[in-house]
């Protein structure tokens, strides 16, 4: 860049600090004619206050004021270049990192105002600059309207200049690459051992975009959801290389950003270009979002990006169970269903809620509305195991709700006389022939007969879950020929345990 720095400049840094003096280095008696063409004494006096005298300090014109504050100094600088392109390159190299925090003025080709006083403008082959050099008291700074008036006048004088000022317009931005291509919505802060809730904080990623014509671009993002909680994704510390080929920043994503393809767009006056960033969420986030407002919450950690095979199975199990209990009898219970990850269940939740260790996949109490169910199995967890556990515990809740009503009386009648059951009494929890999972004597399995003749709580719960999740069991053992099974099924339908 060949610059003929022709004095004058818009640094209309209205310096009204009493007693402030510009250093006397190389001062000329007055400013050059060319500088005064763009910033005449009459215009400075009209906009700011009475000019007492002018002097030149390097390429800056100093206007000593006698009013509104004696000894105040306004300074102005004009930079003249060989071509509009050279002026643009200089303007971008000096101010590209500051534009986002300054106010656009709409003067010339490009112009900005800074709150601390002064501003900059470019038109044709000229750059006008306003700067602030003094310690001024509040209220004596150059205002936006003053800067606009002076810069506007300076820019208006360019049109009469003999040098052509047609600007070589920059091209639209072009994105060639972006890194990273995927980011998580938030970053895990920690797990609350007592509740099982996982807490997240902002996720900070180093963003790098390479391309062309990136000078002065603005960055925007497509739809990302839940903006009522604040901007869920934004940039801090944006920096653009002087050649316009690289943009770097810190990309901040909060935990409620919507998962999926997020469009990132770079825009300048000539156009825009877009690319996608893949926003990922953990299994914990996915499941709690999926079932928000349904009475189902998920506790513990599912740290992998979701949806995945595990969350698909969990989702299927919960949906099936929720469909099964979408009946008036269950709805009156106001159930609070809590589902736990394997690690959290094994390390804390089972013992805290079920008072056992390594024995159960779920439990519930007679004294609250809570159902505890774990994503766990002796082999591989499956959707039907989770869903049947939820329904099993819901049936316990409903039976407790009926209390000493006709339901329990009717159920005991349906159980009938067990004295002739050749598979009783149980031995170590199994039928006395060693079988456990085969229907006998009106029970789904040996576990169904473990609660005693007057309650049969496990009988009700296992029959309920089996009819919904494992109906093929109706063809096994004594079920096809023993009328007690049909009597129990009719009672479950009558009292709203199943459809």
Secondary structure, DSSP 8 states (H G I E B T S, - for coil): --EE--S----B--B--TT-----TTEESS--HHHHHHS-HHHHHHHT--EEEEEEETTEEEEEE-SSSTT-EEEEEEEEESSHHHHHHHHHHHHTTTGGGSEE---SSEEEE-TTS-EEEEETTEEEE----S---TT-S--HHHHHHHHHHHHHTGGGSSS----------EEEEEE-SEEESSEEEEE-TTT--EEEE-EEEEEEEEEE--TT-EEEE---S-GGGS-SEEEEEEEE-TTS-EEEEEEEE-TT--SEEEEEEEEETTEEEEEEEEEEEEHHHHHHHHTTTTTEEEES---SEES-HHHHHHHHHHHHHHHHT-SHHHHTT--EEEEE-HHHIIIIIHHHHHS-SSS-SEEE-TTSSEEEEES--SS---HHHHHHHHHHHHHHHHHHHHTTSHHHHHHHHHH---TT-TT-S-BTTB-TTS-SSS-BTTBSSGGGG-S-TTT-HHHHHHHHHHHHH-GGGGGSTTTTT-HHHHHHHHHHHHTTS--
